Amino acid sequence: MTVQATDNAGANAVNRYDTANVIINILRNPNGPVFTASTYNATISEYLPVQQSVIRTIASDADPAGVS
């Protein structure tokens, strides 16, 4: 998954952005996770406290109940 952060500097300034790759390893599971959406977007304040949750999602897979 790639996360991109963009600074919306306005019409007369240069927009700045950076990206980070996030790797999710699924161990011992033949059925990969399926998320509720294919893309997630969020707009956050630059004043958001450190370690604040930004987006929460849910994933499910085809494993029988109780199997992990």
N, C-alpha and C positions, 0 to 999 in steps of 0.2 A: 504494500500500500504506500502511496506517496502522499505526504502532507505538504501543502503549500501555504505559506503565510505571506500576505500582501499588505503593504502599508499604503492606504489610499491617501496620497499626499495632496490631492486636489488638481484642478485644471492647469495651474501654472507651475507645478512641481513635478519632479521625477518620481514615479511610483517605484518603490523598492519591494523586492520579494525574495524569499528563500524557500527552499524545499528540504524535506527530510524524508528518508525512506524508513518505513516501519515494517519490520518483518515479524509475522505471526507464525510460529511453528506449531503445528498440530501433531502431537505424538500419539502413536498407537490408535489411530482412528481411521478406519477405511472410508468413512462417510464425512466428507469435508463440510464445514459450516456454510450455511446459507443465511445471508443477512437480509434484513427487512427492506433495504434499499440498496441500489448499486452505487450511489453517490450520496455523500453527506456534505452539507455546507453549513458554516456557522460564521456569524459576524460577532467579534468580541472586542471589548475595549482594551486599549493598551494599558489600562489601569487595573485589569483583572488580577487578583492576587495570585501569587506563585502557587502552583500545585492545585489550582482550581479546576474542577471538571468542566470540560467544554462541550463534549457530545457523548451521549450514552446511546448504545444500540443493543439490539437483541439478535442473536443468531440461533438457528436450530439445525439439526441434522437428522439423518434417517436412522440413527441408532435406536434400538428398542429402549423403552423406559428403563432406567436403572443401570444401564450399561455405560461405562465411560472409558 
